[in-house]
Amino acid sequence: MTATQSELAEALRHADTATDKRDAALRLLARTNSRALLDECLRALGSSPVLAALDEGHRPILRRKCLRYFEEPRRDKAGLLREALTRLLVHIAHPADGDIFQLGVDTYHLQPVADVAQNLRAAALAGLAPIDPPLARLYATRFLGEEHTSVFNCEPAMTALDVLAASEQRLPIYQFLLRAGESMAQTGRGELVGKALESLGADFPAPLYAQLLTQYREIDQATASMGIINCVVAGRQAALYDQLEMLILQTRHVDLRRYGLVMMAAARDEALSERLLRMARVARREDVPLFIDALEICQHAGRDDLAASLRRRL
């Protein structure tokens, strides 16, 4: 006798091993249209041990279910079911699933005017990238700076940055920073701009990066400026150290100043350490605690005496 959906759900809930959970979830997934049970199946399949147990043999069930919701999007208006199913297929990474990833990157859901399918497009782009890199780069360029970028996690633009940076496609990233980055940073998506500024890398021409640094220092958006600090410090871009110092000292964000000073100290770079100590000697009284924290992790020989001098100013 065929098991009922309730019995399959109970089997899933009581499964002990990853393979048992996988098999129970797939059986139930193939049978049910209940949103509650679908969510339960997808949570189980997306858990780390079960995900590791998925392979090409499990594609047919996932493909059928995913394609059904692309054919009947009214059953998945927010795209959450397709997103979860697409992520499972991305994990399996079979080249024949490019059709699903293509459907995913083209999916938008405006409810009523705000798009809610950003994570689906991000997942689909991640799946498309190894299958068709040129096409993935085109979609990544489109997504970078797109109006419908999420204000919660900056997707699918964050995934687009990963795709472009992995293939060393800096031109669209630079274009984004020149044309759309300020607007993104000022509308709650500074994390995206910071990642873009960091993604340009140490070998990006210093004069052009200096212009970007000036542009974004003026708007003083903390998460965007963190990307500048990371890029300049990690790349040991000495030609930009003066502007880095200005950014750190002039920002109105105390946490950003602390972050910049700590990054300088943690770099274990002689030039940055010397600059940090020079800055500390003339620090404003309100910044003294920040410099003391940074000096505690700095490896420069003069740090202890200077830190003691700063403590006397407290």
C-alpha positions in Angstrom: 0.0 0.0 0.0 1.3 3.5 -0.9 2.3 5.6 2.1 0.2 8.7 2.7 1.8 12.1 2.8 1.3 12.2 6.6 3.2 8.9 6.9 6.0 10.2 4.6 6.2 13.3 6.8 6.5 11.3 9.9 9.2 9.2 8.3 11.1 12.3 7.5 10.8 13.7 11.0 12.0 10.4 12.5 14.8 9.7 10.1 18.1 9.3 11.9 20.8 9.4 9.2 21.4 11.9 6.4 20.7 9.4 3.7 17.4 8.4 5.4 16.4 12.1 5.7 17.4 12.6 2.0 15.3 9.7 0.8 12.3 10.5 2.9 12.4 14.2 1.9 12.6 13.4 -1.8 9.8 10.9 -1.6 7.6 13.4 0.1 8.7 16.2 -2.2 7.6 14.2 -5.2 4.1 13.7 -3.8 3.1 16.8 -2.0 1.7 20.2 -3.0 1.3 21.3 0.6 3.3 24.5 1.3 4.1 23.4 4.8 5.3 20.0 3.8 7.3 21.4 0.9 9.0 23.8 3.2 9.8 20.9 5.6 11.3 18.8 2.8 13.4 21.7 1.5 14.7 22.5 4.9 15.8 18.9 5.4 17.4 18.7 2.0 19.2 22.0 2.5 20.8 21.0 5.8 24.5 20.3 5.5 24.6 16.6 6.1 21.7 15.9 3.8 23.0 18.3 1.1 26.3 16.4 1.1 24.4 13.2 0.4 22.7 14.6 -2.8 24.1 13.6 -6.2 23.2 13.4 -9.8 20.8 10.5 -9.2 18.5 12.8 -7.2 18.2 15.5 -10.0 15.1 14.2 -11.7 12.8 14.8 -8.7 14.3 18.2 -8.1 14.1 19.2 -11.7 10.5 18.2 -12.2 9.4 20.1 -9.1 11.4 23.2 -10.0 10.2 23.3 -13.6 6.6 22.9 -12.4 6.9 26.1 -10.4 8.5 27.9 -13.3 5.6 26.8 -15.4 3.1 27.8 -12.8 4.6 30.8 -11.0 1.3 31.6 -9.3 2.0 28.7 -7.0 5.3 30.3 -5.9 4.7 34.0 -6.2 7.7 35.0 -4.0 10.0 32.5 -5.8 11.1 30.9 -2.5 10.3 27.3 -3.6 12.2 27.8 -6.8 15.1 29.4 -5.0 15.5 26.5 -2.6 15.2 23.9 -5.4 17.6 25.9 -7.6 20.1 25.9 -4.8 19.9 22.2 -4.5 20.5 21.8 -8.2 23.4 24.3 -8.0 25.0 22.0 -5.4 24.7 19.0 -7.6 26.2 21.1 -10.4 25.1 19.2 -13.5 25.6 21.0 -16.8 22.2 19.9 -18.1 20.5 22.1 -15.5 21.5 25.3 -17.4 17.9 25.6 -18.6 16.6 26.0 -15.1 19.4 28.5 -14.2 18.5 30.5 -17.3 14.8 30.6 -16.2 16.0 31.7 -12.7 18.1 34.7 -13.8 15.2 36.0 -15.9 12.7 35.8 -13.0 11.3 38.9 -11.3 8.3 39.2 -9.0 6.9 42.6 -8.2 4.7 42.6 -5.1 3.2 45.1 -5.7 6.2 47.1 -7.0 9.2 45.8 -5.0 10.8 42.7 -6.5 11.0 39.7 -4.2 12.9 37.2 -6.4 16.4 38.6 -5.9 17.7 35.5 -4.1 16.3 33.3 -6.8 18.3 35.2 -9.4 21.4 35.1 -7.3 21.1 31.3 -6.9 20.5 30.8 -10.6 23.5 33.1 -11.5 25.7 31.0 -9.2 24.6 27.9 -11.1 25.0 29.4 -14.5 28.5 30.7 -14.0 30.4 27.4 -14.4 28.1 26.2 -17.2 28.2 29.2 -19.4 30.7 31.8 -18.1 30.2 34.4 -20.9 26.5 34.4 -20.4 26.8 34.5 -16.6 29.1 37.5 -17.0 26.5 39.3 -19.1 23.8 38.7 -16.5 26.3 39.7 -13.7 26.9 43.0 -15.4 23.1 43.6 -15.7 22.5 42.7 -12.0 25.3 45.0 -10.8 23.6 48.3 -9.9 20.1 47.1 -11.0 17.2 48.9 -9.4 15.8 45.7 -7.9 18.9 45.0 -5.8 17.8 43.8 -2.3 18.3 46.3 0.5 18.5 43.3 2.9 21.4 41.3 1.4 22.3 43.3 -1.8 21.4 40.3 -4.0 21.7 39.4 -6.8 24.4 42.0 -7.1 26.7 40.5 -4.5 26.7 37.2 -6.4 27.3 39.2 -9.6 30.4 40.7 -8.0 31.7 37.2 -7.2 31.2 36.1 -10.8 32.9 39.2 -12.3 35.8 39.2 -9.8 36.4 35.5 -10.2 36.9 36.1 -14.0 38.9 39.3 -13.4 36.2 41.4 -15.1 37.0 44.7 -13.5 35.5 47.0 -16.1 31.8 46.6 -15.2 32.7 46.8 -11.5 34.6 50.1 -12.1 31.7 51.4 -14.2 29.2 50.5 -11.5 31.3 52.4 -8.9 31.5 55.5 -11.2 27.8 55.6 -12.1 25.6 53.8 -9.6 27.7 53.1 -6.5 26.9 56.3 -4.7 23.2 55.9 -5.0 23.5 52.3 -3.8 25.6 53.3 -0.8 23.1 56.0 0.2 20.1 53.7 -0.1 21.1 51.1 2.4 23.3 49.0 0.1 26.8 50.2 1.2 27.9 46.6 1.8 27.7 46.0 -2.0 29.7 49.2 -2.7 32.3 48.2 -0.2 32.7 44.8 -1.7 33.0 46.4 -5.2 35.7 48.8 -4.0 37.5 45.8 -2.5 37.1 43.7 -5.6 39.1 46.0 -7.8 42.3 44.6 -6.3 45.8 45.8 -5.6 46.8 45.9 -9.3 44.0 48.4 -10.2 45.7 51.6 -11.4 46.4 53.7 -8.3 45.4 57.1 -9.8 42.0 55.8 -10.8 41.5 54.2 -7.4 42.5 57.5 -5.8 39.7 59.2 -7.6 37.2 56.6 -6.4 38.6 56.9 -2.9 38.0 60.7 -2.9 34.5 60.2 -4.3 33.4 57.8 -1.6 35.3 59.5 1.2 33.1 62.5 0.6 29.8 60.6 1.0 31.3 58.9 4.2 29.2 55.8 4.1 30.8 53.4 6.6 30.3 50.0 4.9 31.4 51.3 1.6 34.5 52.9 3.2 35.4 49.6 4.8 36.0 48.2 1.3 38.5 50.9 0.6 40.3 50.2 3.8 40.5 46.5 3.0 41.7 47.0 -0.5 44.4 49.6 0.3 45.7 47.8 3.4 45.6 44.2 2.0 47.2 45.4 -1.3 49.9 47.4 0.5 49.1 50.3 -1.9 51.6 52.8 -0.5 50.6 55.4 -3.1 47.2 55.6 -1.4 48.3 55.7 2.2 47.9 59.5 2.6 44.3 59.3 1.4 43.7 56.2 3.6 44.8 58.3 6.6 42.5 61.1 5.6 39.6 58.7 5.3 40.2 57.2 8.7 40.7 60.5 10.6 38.0 62.5 8.9 35.1 60.0 9.0 32.2 60.9 11.3 31.8 57.1 12.1 33.7 56.2 15.2 33.4 52.5 14.5 34.9 53.0 11.0 37.8 54.9 12.5 38.4 52.1 14.9 38.2 49.5 12.1 40.7 51.4 10.0 43.2 51.8 12.8 43.0 48.2 13.7 43.4 47.1 10.1 46.5 49.2 9.9 47.9 47.7 13.0 47.0 44.1 12.1 48.7 44.4 8.6 52.2 43.8 10.1 53.5 46.3 7.5 56.4 48.6 8.5 55.1 51.6 6.6 51.6 51.3 8.0 52.9 50.7 11.5 55.1 53.8 11.3 52.1 55.8 10.0 49.9 54.5 12.8 52.4 55.6 15.4 52.7 59.0 13.9 48.9 59.4 13.8 48.7 58.3 17.4 51.2 60.8 18.7 48.9 63.7 17.6 45.6 62.0 18.2 42.6 64.0 19.3 41.7 63.2 22.9 38.4 61.5 21.9 40.3 59.2 19.6 42.9 58.2 22.2 41.1 55.0 23.2 40.9 53.9 19.6 44.6 54.3 19.1 45.4 52.4 22.3 43.3 49.5 21.1 45.1 49.5 17.7 48.6 49.8 19.4 47.8 46.7 21.5 47.9 44.5 18.3 50.6 46.5 16.5 54.1 44.8 16.4 56.1 48.0 16.1 58.9 48.3 18.7 57.7 51.7 19.9 54.2 50.7 20.6 54.4 50.1 24.3 55.9 53.4 25.2 53.5 55.3 23.0 50.5 53.3 24.4 51.6 54.2 27.9 51.9 57.9 27.0 48.4 57.8 25.5 46.9 56.2 28.6 48.2 59.1 30.6 46.1 61.4 28.5 42.9 59.6 29.5 
